[in-house]
Amino acid sequence: MRALHKTAYSNGLIGLHEQLARHPNEALDTDVPGLTDDERILRRFRSRQRELVEADMLVLANDHWSFDVRGFNPGGNHGSFFRISTHSTLMLAGGEQTGIPRGLVVEEPYDSLSFMPTVLALTGQLHDGRMPVPVLWERGFRRFPGRIITEVLNDTERDRRASPMVGGTINAP
């Protein structure tokens, strides 16, 4: 990520990787021991359905082009191969009760996939910094693809203020 974000065509390279890479899904794995023949066939069918809706091409805009059809929108020109299309801002309010240091500037490049695992880590919803707590696991959450923005975490604070969901008690249906 450090090297890629500095290239002229970083967004294009990221887009091509996401487009062409295989993203395994354990719910579609046909090699799991103990599956019945019907379950195996159903998983192969669902896997084939997913493959059939995969895109055949990746469309990216020329430099300074905007996909906003209603008119020019400054900042709405994301979608090019160029580095400027990868720039975004994430701001968090820090302070004593949040565990996020005040005035912290994160210099390391991250992508938007880092948002969810970072929020879950800040709220104590991840074990070992990667795996969702049991309640989230039971609801289908798995490891998130993005890296946690570790600079905003204070390990002792995060571990001390785990939310009620960690213990498996939730109010949601």
Residue, then its C-alpha position, 0 to 999 in steps of 0.5 A: m500500500r505504501a508504494l502503490h499509493k504513490t504511483a500515478y495510476s494507483n486507483g487503476l491498480i487497486g481497481l484492477h486487483e479488486q476486479l480480478a482477484r478471487h474473494p473466497n467465501e466460506a459459505l460457498d466452499t464445496d470442500v467442507p467435510g460433512l456436507t450432504d450431496d444436496e448442500r454441495i450442489l446448492r453451494r456450487f449453484r450459488s457459486r456459479q450464480r455469483e460468477l455469472v454476475e461478475a463484471d466483464m470490464l472495469v470502466l475508469a475515467n480520464d484525468h479531470w473527468s467527472f461521472d456526475v451527469r448533472g453537472f461538474n461536481p468538484g470532488g465528484n470526479h472519482g473513478s480515474f486511474f490517477r492517484i488524486s482519485t484515491h484521496s479521501t479524508l477520515m476524521l475522528a474526534g479524539g479525547e480522554q474518554t475515546g482513547i483516541p489521542r487528541g491532535l493525532v495525524v495519521e501519516e500511513p496510507y489506508d484505504s476505505l476498507s480500513f474504516m469498518p475494522t477500525v471502528l469495530a476495534l475501537t469499540g472492542q468488537l474484534h478479537d486479536g484485532r481481526m476476528p469479530v466477537p461471537v455475536l457478530w460471527e453468529r450474524g455472518f460477520r467474518r474477517f474484514p479485508g481492510r487493515i485497522i488504523t492502528e495509530v488511533l488505537n490505545d490497546t489498554e483503553r480498547d480492551r477495557r471498554a468492550s461493548p455489551m455485544v462482546g459478552g453476547t448480550i444484544n438488544a437487536p432482534 
